Structure formats: C-alpha cells, structure tokens
C-alpha cells in the first residue's frame, strides 16, 4: 500500500554505502521513517532531493511489518537554503526538529505542530536566529499541547511534560548571547 504526504526532513542517517534512512515529520501521518534505497549513489533519482529541513511531497511503500517504510518518490517544494547560512541558524533549525522528534509518537499526525515547524523553519530561512524566535517556538509548543501557563516559563512546562530538554539547547543559548 502506498502512502503520500507533505513532509519535512528531520534526520538523515546512513544505512549502507548506498542507502539512507530518512525521518520525516509529515502533515497527514506524523513521524514517519523511510529507507531511500540507493539514495547515496550519484545516479539516484533521490539525488539532490534529500537533505535536512527540506519540505517535500513524498510517496512511500508501507512496510509489511515494522515502521521502516520504503521511499518511492520525493518532490521538493522548499530547499530552505537560508538555513545553511550560519552554524547558529542550522543549530536552531536542528533544535526545532529535535523538539518535534522528542514530543512526537510515530505515525500520529498533529497539523498544528506541523504548521509550527514549517513556519519556524521558513522564518529561520529568512531571518537571523534570536532568543525571541526560540522562546516563541517553545511557547507555541506549550500552547499546542495545552500546558501554557503564565505562572511558569514555557521551558519549565516543556521539561515537566516531556522530560529533559534537547541537548543542543544550552549551546544554542550560548551562541545567541554573543
């Protein structure tokens, strides 16, 4: 059975010399993992279409068992080149994706969270990263998950709800202080 969705690439992991595992945050299916067979070959139909933060329409063949599906097609809508302009910009984009991976269950869609990540990455692609944009993202996560409360900072609420914070947050805060 083939599935289709709009998705954002959260993580790319080498599987073999020629294949990769791609973790997607999709609008219709939530967190999805696919294997892109042969994607690391220069002659692959996936060549130039798989990289962090890309927004793309994807088609995959659902696995008969397990949660690692086979990627069939990718049509990139937005390459988000601006996310690679500085290390701090890339770090904040990765931080946003780390939150999504931390709070999401496999194959449970959440349109509001998809929209937040999409807007956050688009914003970073155009503007410099700031503490304000980081705090906005975290505050919106608390609102979406129903734990926003003015009596405590958003980061405290997120830590209470989801456990420890993404490891890169401390480095990101230091870089934003410069």
CORKA-V762164 format. One record per pair of residues at least 24 apart in sequence whose ideal C-beta (glycine too) atoms are under 6 Angstrom apart, sorted by sequence separation. I is the first residue (numbers start at 1). J is the second residue. D is the distance in Angstrom with one decimal. If there is no record, write none. Layout:
# CORKA-V762164
[[I	J	D] [I	J	D]]
This chain:
# CORKA-V762164
[[5	29	5.2] [96	120	4.9] [116	140	5.1] [49	74	4.4] [54	79	5.9] [34	60	4.9] [49	76	5.3] [53	80	4.9] [22	50	6.0] [93	121	5.8] [53	83	5.2] [93	124	5.4] [113	144	5.8] [92	124	5.8] [112	144	4.8] [35	68	5.7] [33	67	6.0] [33	68	5.3] [34	69	4.9] [35	70	5.8] [36	71	4.4] [89	124	5.7] [34	71	3.9] [92	129	4.1] [67	106	5.6] [53	93	5.4] [89	129	5.3] [80	121	5.9] [83	124	5.8] [88	129	5.4] [96	137	5.9] [83	125	5.3] [9	52	5.7] [82	125	3.6] [82	126	6.0] [9	54	4.9] [80	125	4.5] [131	176	5.0] [8	55	5.2] [6	57	5.7] [7	58	5.2] [4	59	5.0] [2	59	5.8] [3	60	5.6] [2	61	5.6] [3	62	5.9] [103	162	5.6] [102	162	5.7] [1	62	4.8] [53	121	5.5] [98	166	3.8] [95	166	5.9] [31	104	4.5] [95	168	5.3] [25	100	5.1] [31	106	4.9] [30	107	5.2] [95	172	5.4] [29	107	5.5] [30	108	4.4] [30	109	4.2] [29	109	5.7] [92	172	6.0] [28	109	5.8] [91	172	5.4] [10	97	4.4] [27	114	4.9] [88	175	4.6] [10	101	5.9]]
